[in-house]
């Protein structure tokens, strides 16, 4: 895992782990009080995140991070384009909040098919 002061690196490592199917990296990087927010899942906890969201890694071929910006002292903004295994593509923007080098929350804004 990247150094605790490399918030963007921590988030990048999570995208790489999601794509590679390396759940342990995410388990280690998400705090115990982690919360996930999206229009479909508002404030779900870490266990529910792995139940609902983790299986999606099997449908993703690749991510291209087009925007990664550290904001303030604890946030990272990411926009990415992803390709599914069937060749279809989509774009999302996400906001991550970190504490002591670990992710405490993730907000996902989705809906763009490319």
C-alpha positions in Angstrom: 0.0 0.0 0.0 1.3 3.5 -0.7 2.6 5.7 2.0 -0.1 7.3 4.1 0.6 10.8 2.7 0.0 9.6 -0.9 -3.8 9.8 -1.0 -3.9 9.6 -4.8 -1.6 6.7 -4.8 -3.7 4.8 -2.3 -6.8 5.3 -4.5 -4.9 4.3 -7.6 -3.8 1.1 -5.9 -7.4 0.3 -5.1 -8.4 0.7 -8.7 -5.6 -1.6 -9.8 -6.6 -4.2 -7.1 -10.3 -4.0 -8.2 -9.3 -4.7 -11.8 -6.9 -7.5 -10.8 -9.4 -9.1 -8.4 -7.1 -8.6 -5.4 -9.7 -8.2 -2.6 -7.1 -8.2 0.1 -5.7 -4.8 -0.9 -9.2 -3.3 -0.6 -9.8 -5.1 2.7 -6.6 -3.6 4.1 -7.2 -0.1 2.7 -10.8 0.4 3.7 -11.3 1.4 7.4 -13.6 -0.7 9.6 -16.1 2.2 9.6 -16.0 2.6 5.8 -19.2 3.9 4.2 -20.1 3.6 0.5 -22.5 6.0 -1.2 -24.2 5.9 -4.6 -27.6 6.6 -5.9 -28.4 2.8 -5.5 -26.6 2.3 -2.1 -26.7 5.1 0.4 -24.2 4.8 3.2 -23.7 1.0 3.2 -21.0 -0.4 5.4 -17.9 -2.3 4.4 -19.4 -5.8 4.6 -22.4 -4.8 2.4 -20.0 -3.0 0.0 -18.2 -6.3 -0.5 -21.5 -8.2 -1.0 -23.0 -5.7 -3.5 -20.0 -4.1 -5.2 -17.1 -6.5 -5.2 -18.6 -9.0 -7.6 -18.6 -6.3 -10.3 -14.8 -6.6 -10.6 -15.4 -9.7 -12.7 -17.2 -7.7 -15.3 -14.5 -5.0 -15.7 -11.7 -5.4 -18.2 -9.9 -2.1 -17.6 -10.0 1.3 -16.0 -8.5 4.5 -17.4 -8.2 7.2 -14.7 -8.7 10.4 -16.6 -8.7 12.7 -13.5 -7.1 12.2 -10.1 -7.0 15.2 -7.8 -6.2 15.5 -4.1 -8.6 18.0 -2.5 -8.0 19.6 0.8 -6.4 17.4 3.5 -8.5 14.2 3.1 -10.2 13.8 -0.2 -9.4 12.5 -3.7 -11.5 13.1 -6.7 -11.4 10.5 -9.5 -13.0 10.4 -12.9 -12.5 7.2 -14.9 -13.5 5.5 -18.1 -14.0 1.7 -17.7 -14.4 -1.0 -20.3 -16.6 -4.0 -19.5 -15.7 -7.5 -20.6 -18.4 -7.2 -23.4 -16.6 -4.2 -24.8 -19.1 -1.6 -23.6 -17.7 1.4 -21.8 -18.8 3.9 -19.1 -17.6 6.9 -17.2 -17.9 7.6 -13.4 -16.7 10.2 -11.0 -16.0 9.3 -7.4 -14.9 11.1 -4.3 -12.8 9.3 -1.7 -12.3 10.5 1.9 -9.2 9.2 3.7 -7.8 9.1 7.2 -4.3 8.0 8.2 -3.7 6.5 4.7 -6.9 4.5 4.6 -10.2 5.1 2.8 -13.1 6.0 5.1 -15.8 6.7 2.5 -16.5 6.5 -1.3 -19.1 8.5 -3.1 -19.9 7.3 -6.7 -21.6 9.4 -9.3 -22.5 7.2 -12.3 -24.7 7.0 -15.3 -22.5 7.8 -18.3 -22.4 5.1 -21.0 -19.9 5.8 -23.7 
